[in-house]
Amino acid sequence: MATNTFNGASSSFRLQFNQRLAFNSIDGPRSSSISSYGRRNVSFSAKSRSVRLRVSCAAKQETVEKVCKIVKNQLALPDDSKVTGDSTFAALGADSLDTVEIVMGLEEEFGISVEEDSAQSISTVQEAADLIEDIISKQCP
């Protein structure tokens, strides 16, 4: 039985195996595999994984309230309709054309221009408010 110790950037691990072991896999910070297939030489490979991290701050309450008002107007919802930051356009009955009209109303109200890719990623009132504040903060130095 052989014993090997591997030290990585964030962790270390110890492997014990005999030469009959055909394949062993370790899942951790990195995906790794060890193969011996009865040979004395052992191969080790690590595959890096990409990490997607999105950091955002919640929009001001007044921005969320303005977006709620615009959404209600564009969708012709009654004044007593409950629209919050968590409200999705789909749940409020908006189709793709309604969403385009909502974005156009937001652009007009806030004096901004929303790129098509960004507009297509908006599905909630909060996301719209966050995007608006992000665009405004980039416009003002």
C-alpha positions as CSV (number, residue, x, y, z in Angstrom):
1,M,0.0,0.0,0.0
2,A,1.4,3.4,-0.9
3,T,0.7,6.7,0.8
4,N,1.0,10.1,-0.9
5,T,0.3,13.6,0.5
6,F,-0.7,16.4,-1.8
7,N,-0.7,20.0,-0.7
8,G,-2.8,22.5,-2.5
9,A,-3.3,26.3,-2.2
10,S,-6.3,26.0,0.1
11,S,-6.2,22.4,1.4
12,S,-4.1,19.3,1.7
13,F,-5.2,15.7,1.6
14,R,-3.6,12.3,2.1
15,L,-4.3,9.4,-0.2
16,Q,-3.7,5.7,0.5
17,F,-4.1,3.2,-2.2
18,N,-2.8,-0.1,-3.4
19,Q,-1.7,-0.9,-6.9
20,R,-4.9,-2.7,-7.7
21,L,-6.9,0.5,-7.4
22,A,-8.1,1.5,-10.9
23,F,-9.6,4.9,-10.2
24,N,-10.3,7.2,-7.4
25,S,-11.9,10.6,-7.5
26,I,-11.8,13.4,-5.0
27,D,-14.3,16.3,-5.0
28,G,-13.3,19.4,-3.1
29,P,-12.2,22.9,-4.0
30,R,-10.9,21.3,-7.2
31,S,-12.0,18.3,-9.1
32,S,-9.3,15.7,-9.0
33,S,-8.7,12.2,-10.2
34,I,-6.0,9.7,-9.5
35,S,-5.3,6.7,-11.7
36,S,-2.9,3.9,-11.2
37,Y,-4.2,1.0,-13.3
38,G,-1.7,-1.4,-11.6
39,R,1.3,0.8,-12.6
40,R,3.9,2.2,-10.3
41,N,3.6,5.7,-11.7
42,V,0.4,7.6,-10.6
43,S,-1.0,10.5,-12.5
44,F,-2.8,13.4,-10.7
45,S,-4.8,16.1,-12.4
46,A,-6.8,19.0,-11.1
47,K,-9.4,20.9,-13.0
48,S,-10.1,24.5,-12.0
49,R,-13.7,25.7,-11.8
50,S,-14.9,29.1,-12.6
51,V,-16.7,31.0,-9.9
52,R,-19.4,33.5,-10.7
53,L,-19.9,36.1,-8.1
54,R,-22.4,39.0,-8.3
55,V,-22.3,41.7,-5.8
56,S,-25.0,44.3,-5.7
57,C,-26.5,46.8,-3.4
58,A,-30.3,47.1,-3.0
59,A,-31.8,50.1,-4.6
60,K,-33.1,53.0,-2.5
61,Q,-36.7,52.6,-1.4
62,E,-37.8,55.7,-3.3
63,T,-36.5,54.1,-6.6
64,V,-38.3,50.9,-5.9
65,E,-41.5,52.9,-5.2
66,K,-41.2,54.8,-8.5
67,V,-40.6,51.6,-10.4
68,C,-43.7,50.1,-8.7
69,K,-45.8,53.1,-9.8
70,I,-44.5,52.8,-13.4
71,V,-45.2,49.1,-13.5
72,K,-48.8,49.6,-12.2
73,N,-49.4,52.3,-14.9
74,Q,-47.9,50.3,-17.7
75,L,-49.9,47.2,-16.8
76,A,-53.1,49.2,-16.0
77,L,-53.2,47.6,-12.5
78,P,-55.7,49.0,-10.0
79,D,-54.4,51.4,-7.4
80,D,-54.9,48.9,-4.6
81,S,-52.8,46.2,-6.3
82,K,-49.9,45.0,-4.2
83,V,-46.6,45.6,-6.2
84,T,-43.4,45.2,-4.2
85,G,-39.7,44.8,-5.0
86,D,-40.2,41.0,-5.1
87,S,-43.0,41.2,-7.6
88,T,-42.2,39.6,-10.9
89,F,-43.5,41.1,-14.1
90,A,-44.8,37.7,-15.2
91,A,-46.8,37.3,-12.0
92,L,-48.3,40.7,-12.5
93,G,-49.5,39.6,-16.0
94,A,-46.8,41.2,-18.1
95,D,-45.9,39.7,-21.4
96,S,-42.7,40.5,-23.4
97,L,-44.3,43.6,-25.0
98,D,-45.4,44.8,-21.6
99,T,-41.9,44.4,-20.3
100,V,-40.5,46.4,-23.2
101,E,-43.0,49.2,-22.5
102,I,-42.1,49.1,-18.8
103,V,-38.4,49.5,-19.6
104,M,-39.3,52.4,-22.0
105,G,-41.3,54.0,-19.2
106,L,-38.4,53.6,-16.8
107,E,-36.0,55.1,-19.3
108,E,-38.2,58.1,-19.7
109,E,-38.9,58.6,-16.0
110,F,-35.2,58.3,-14.9
111,G,-33.6,59.9,-18.0
112,I,-31.5,56.8,-18.7
113,S,-30.9,54.4,-21.5
114,V,-31.1,50.6,-20.8
115,E,-29.1,48.3,-23.1
116,E,-31.1,45.5,-24.7
117,D,-29.2,42.7,-22.9
118,S,-29.8,44.4,-19.5
119,A,-33.5,44.9,-20.3
120,Q,-33.9,41.2,-21.1
121,S,-32.4,40.2,-17.8
122,I,-35.0,42.2,-15.7
123,S,-37.7,40.0,-14.3
124,T,-38.6,41.7,-10.9
125,V,-39.3,45.2,-9.7
126,Q,-36.2,45.1,-7.5
127,E,-34.0,44.0,-10.4
128,A,-35.3,47.0,-12.4
129,A,-34.6,49.4,-9.5
130,D,-31.1,48.0,-9.0
131,L,-30.3,48.3,-12.7
132,I,-31.6,51.9,-12.7
133,E,-29.4,52.9,-9.8
134,D,-26.4,51.1,-11.3
135,I,-26.9,53.0,-14.6
136,I,-27.3,56.4,-12.8
137,S,-24.2,55.8,-10.7
138,K,-22.2,55.1,-13.9
139,Q,-23.4,58.3,-15.5
140,C,-22.5,60.5,-12.5
141,P,-18.7,60.7,-11.8
